[in-house]
Amino acid sequence: MMLYDKEAPVMRGLHRNRKGKRWVLLCTAIWLMNCALPVAAGQAPDPKTLRDLAGASFLWAPPEGMADPRFGDGFQVEITDRERLSALETLLGQAYPTRTRAGCPFYGAALLKLKTSRGQEITLELAWDSCTIFRWGEHEYNYKPPAFRKRYDVYPHNDVLFDLFTWQEKARSLDGNDLLAIEGLYQDWLSVHGQPWLWPFETWVRFSQTFEPPAKAYARLHPDQPQPAWLRLMRRHYTWYEEGDLPLDDAVGLAVKEVQKRFGFSQEEMRRRSAYARFARVSPERSEWLIHLLEGENPQGAPYVRIDANTGQILEMGRWPEVIDRDVSFLE
C-alpha cells in the first residue's frame, strides 16, 4: 500500500532531497516536543499511586557541615515489613500538592527510595528540618495528617514519617523477652521528648507506633508476669482521630467547660492552664480522649477529663492528688 504519492509537489521534493526530508522531520519532532513537554511537566503525579510497596529505603547523606541528631553524619535504613510499609503508604497516599513552594530545606540530604511490588522504583526527596513536605520530580507535596489540615496552631513534625526508619527500627530490633532493653529505649525516648504529661497529641501517636509492638510482644510471652505502669501505657493504642470522631478542638472545649463547671475555676484560672490531649482507640467500636489541664508543667492537682470520642459523653473527671508518684499514678 502506498503511504504517499512521490509525485505530489511537496512529497516529490522531499523524495528527491533526503536532507530536506530529514530537516522537516527534525523540525516537526522538535515542535511536538516543545508543545508536549510543558503539558507533561505541569501534570503532578498522584500520590495515591504510591501503594502496594514492596520496600522503602531512607538515605541520609548530608553535605559537609550539615548534621541532624536523629541521623548522625550518615544513615541508611530499609524497611520491608508490611506494618511499616502500610503506615508509609497511608502517609504518602494522603499527601496533597502544595500551591506554592513551602520554603523548606532539601539540599538532596534526605532521600526516600520506594520500590513497588511491580518493580517500579520511585525516589522522593524529603524536607529534613521539620516540614512534612516531599518533592516528587518538580512538584512538592504535604503529607500532614488529615487531623491537622485545618489547624494552624498545631503542626506535626516530619518525625511522623522519619520514625518509621529511626525509633521504630530500634524498637523492632528489641527482643520481646528483654524487659530491660524495652525500658532502656523508653528512657532514651524520655530524654528526647520529656515527660509524658507534656507530650503534644502527635507525640502520643508516635509513641504508640514505636512501643506498642515490643510491649505487646513481651505481654504475650510473659502473660503471668507483673507489668510496670510504663509497659501498660505502651500497650494502649494511641492514634489519629478520624472523620466521625469528636475532633481535638471540640474535645478540649468540652473538657474546659466541664472542668470549670465542676471545680468552680475562674476564667483567669482557666487561662493559666494548657490542655494536653491523647486519643486512644480502645476497641474498633470505641475511642476515648484523655485531656489534662495543666498549670505550668506540674501534673499534681491537675484536673483531667476522659471523654467518649464517639458520643461526647464524659466518662470520668477528677483531679490528680497533690502528692503522687509521677512515674506510676499519672500513667495509670
N, C-alpha and C positions, 0 to 999 in steps of 0.2 A: 504494500500500500504506500502510495506516495504521500509524504507528510507535507511537502511544499512544492510549489512549481518553480523549477530552476529558471524558467524563462520569464517569470514575473519580474517587473522592473526592479524592485528592491532586492528580491532574492537572487536575481541574476547577478547583480553587482557583488553581493556577498559571496556567491558561489565562486566568482572569478577572483575575488580578493579575500583570501583567507585571513590576512592581517586585519582587514576591516571587520570581518566577521567576529574575530576574537575580541576586537576592541569594543564592538557594540555589546557583545555578551558580557564583557567585563564591566562596562558601564551600567548595564542593566542589573547585574548582580550587586554592584556597589549601591545602586539606588534602592534596591529591595532591602539590603541590609540596613541602610540608613533609615528606611521607613519602619522596618520591623523591630529593630533593636530598642528604640525608645519605648515601644509598647511593651516588649517583654520585660525591660528593666523596670517599668512602672508597676508591674504586677507583683504584689507582695505575696510570698509563699504562705500557704495556710498552715498555721501551727498544729491544727487538728490532724494533719498528716503525720505528725511525729508520734506515731503509735506503733504498737507491735515491735517494740525494741528488743533486740537480742543482746545488746550490750551497750555500755556507755563508759567512756574514759574521760576523766578530768585531768587536764595538764596545766600545771602552774609553772611557767617559765618566764619570770620577770626580767626586764632589762637590768643591767648592773646598777646597783644603788637603790633598787626598789625591793621592799620586803613586806611581808604580811605575816603576823604571828600565827595565823591559822595554818599557814602552809610552809613557812620557813623559806629557805633560798630556792628550793626546787621541790616539786611534788607531783606525783602521778599515781592515780588510783583508777582501777577498772572495776565496775560492778556488773554482775550478770544475774544476780538473784531477782526473781520475779517481784518480790515485795518492794524493793527499792526502785526497780525499773518502772513499776506501776505508779509509784509516787512521783517519779520524774516525768512520766508521760502525762500525769494529771497537771503538774505544774506548767509544763511546756504547752500542753494542748489547750489550756485555758488562757494563754497569753494573747494579748491584743496589740496590734501595731500602733506605735506612737505617731502622733500627727507631726511632731517636730522632734529634733534631736534632743535627747534628755540632758546632754552635757556631762554624762558620766564618764569616768576614765576607763579606757580599754587598753591601749598600748600593745595589744597582742599577748598580754601576760596570762590570761585565763581562757583556755580553750576547752570546749566540750565536744568530744568526738562521739557521734552516735552511729550505731550500726543496726539496721532493721533486720527482721527475720528474712527479708527478701534479698539481703546482701547489699542494700543501698547504704552508702556512707555519707554522713552529713556532719559538717563542722559548724558549730556556733561559737561566737566569741562572747564571753561574759564580762559585764562590768565587774570590777573587782573590789570597789570600795564598800559600798553598802547598797547600791542601786539594784533593784530587781529588774534589770534590763539585759537583754541579749541582742546581738546582731546576727542576722541571717542574711549573708550577702550584704547588700547595701541598706537593708531595712532593719529597723530597731523595733523590738517588742518588749512589752512589760508583762512579767509573769506574776505580778502582785495577785495574791489570792482574792477571790470574789468578795470575801468578808471585808476587805479593805477598800474596795473600788470607790465607794462614796465617802470615804473618810480621809480627812486631811490632817487631823490631829495625831493620828497613829499611822505609822508607815512601817511595814515589815522589813526586816533586814534580809539581804540575799542569802543569809545562812539557812533560810528555809530550803534552799537548793544545795548549797555547799555542804550542809550537814550530812547529806547522803554519802559524801566521799570523805568526810573527816570524822565527826563524832560517831556517826552510825557505823562507819567502817571499824572504828575502835571497839564499839560495843559488840559487833558481830564476831569479833575475834576472841571474845571472852569465853572461857569455859563456864558452862552453865552450873557446874558444881562448885565454882570458886567464888564464894560469897565475898571474900576479902578483895578479890580483883574487881568485882562489881562495885563494892564500896569505894575502892580506890579511884575508879573512873568517876563515880559520883562526886567525890571530893575535888577532883580536877574540874568538874563542871561547876561546882560551887565557887571555886577560886576564880573562875572566869565570869560567871553570871550573878554572883552574890546569893543572898538568902532567898528561899522560895517565895516568901510573902511579898517580895519586891519585884518579882518577875512580871513583865507585861504578858498580855494574853498569848502572843505568838511564841514566847519562850516556853510556855507550858506545852504547846503543841510540839515544839522541837524536842523538849524533854521526853515527852511520851514516845515520840518516834524513835528516840535513841535508846531509852532504857526499858521500855515495855517488853521487847523480845528477851533480853537476858534475865529480867526479873521473872517473867512467866516461865522461862526455861528452868530457873532454879526452883520455883514453886512446884513445877511438875515433877522434878527429880527428887524433891525433898518435901513431900506433902505433909509429913508429920513433924517437921522441924518448925520451931517458933521463928517468926519472921519479924525483923526490925521494922519500925514505922516507915523508914525511908524506902524499904523494899515494897511494902504495901502501897505506898504512894506511886511507885513506878508501875505497878500493875494496873492502875486505873488508866482508862483510855481518854486522854485529853486530845481534843481535835478541833478543827474549824467548825463553826456553826454553818448551817446550810439554809437554803430557802425553806421557809416553813417553821424554822426555829425562831425563838424570841431573839431579836438582834441584840448585840452588845449594848448599844446606847439605850435601848428600851429596858434592858435588864438592870443596868446601872441606875437609870432614872427611877425604876420601881424600888430598887434597894434603898436609895437615898430617901425616897418618900416614906417607906415603911419604917426605916430606922428612926427618922425624925419624929414620926408619929408615936412609935413605941417608947423611945427613950427621952423624948422631950428636948432634943438638941435644938439650939437656936440656929438661925440662918448663918450667923457668924461662925458658930462651932462647925457647922457642916462645910462651910467654905474652906476651913483649915484641913479638911480631910481629903484624901485621894483614894479613888476606887481602884482596887486590883482584882481582876476577874480571871477565872478559868472556866472552861466549858468542857464538861465530861459527857461522853456518850456511855451511859450506864448500861443500856441494852439497845437492841435495834429499835425498840418502841419508845424508849425514854431517854431524855437528856436533861442535864442539870447545869445551871450556872451557880458557882460559888463566888460570892463577892465580899471582899473585906474592905472596910472604910478606915484607912489608917491615918493617924495624925503623925506626920513625920515618917520615920522608918520603924516605929516600935509597934509590934503586934499586940502587946499586952494591953488588955482592956478594950481592944478594938472591936466594934460591932461587926457582925458578919451576917449574911443572908444567903440561904440556899433556895433557889427558885427552879420550879419545873419549867424547862425551856419549851415545852410543848403547849402548856396551858397558861403559863404565867402565875401559877399558884405558888404562894410562899410555903415552902416545905419545912423550913427551920429558920429561926432567927435568934440571935443571942450575942453575948459579948465574951471575948476571951478573958480568963481570970487575970488579975493584976500580977500574980506570980505563977508563971507557967514554965514548963520545960520546953524551950523553943524547938528542940530537935524532935520532940515526941508529940506534944499536945497540938501544936499548930498543924502538923502533918496528918493528924487523925481525921 
